[in-house]
Amino acid sequence: MGYDRTIRVHADFTRTVAAARQALAAQGFGVLTEIDMAATLKTKIGRDMEDYLVLGACNPQLAGKALDADPAIGLLLPCNVVVRAEGAQTVVQALDPTTMVTLTSLEAMAPIADEATRRMDSMLAQLSEELEG
């Protein structure tokens, strides 16, 4: 089972992160958390790696509906978006929101996941167009 929605762009990491933030905002997502995995692993275990940033994105309206359907869904919130360097490309990955339906088996989660999927796909399409177009 795939659990991600992924694009690869020929843009540098810093530009892609900025564009991802703007594209998320355009779809009603705010970034609640940010984890710089490269810096964290370097500091904690001395491991070098390419740039790798986890953005914890949240759309409050969708999160509220999801929590109404299942209070435990907070375990899967916020929607993580990863921006990472991969050689000459930058990869942007979003957790596939339909994972919420698969993991919970709650039909009430389906329309919420569908809307979140539409918004994430629009965000990725906007990024691809802006950075590759």
Stockholm file with secondary structure:
# STOCKHOLM 1.0

chainA/1-133         MGYDRTIRVHADFTRTVAAARQALAAQGFGVLTEIDMAATLKTKIGRDMEDYLVLGACNPQLAGKALDADPAIGLLLPCNVVVRAEGAQTVVQALDPTTMVTLTSLEAMAPIADEATRRMDSMLAQLSEELEG
#=GR chainA/1-133 SS CCCEEEEEESSCHHHHHHHHHHHHHHTTCEEEEEEEHHHHHHHHHCCCCSCEEEEEEECHHHHHHHHHHCGGGGGGCSEEEEEEEETTEEEEEEECTHHHHHHHCCGGGHHHHHHHHHHHHHHHHHHHHHHHC
#=GC SS_cons         CCCEEEEEESSCHHHHHHHHHHHHHHTTCEEEEEEEHHHHHHHHHCCCCSCEEEEEEECHHHHHHHHHHCGGGGGGCSEEEEEEEETTEEEEEEECTHHHHHHHCCGGGHHHHHHHHHHHHHHHHHHHHHHHC
//
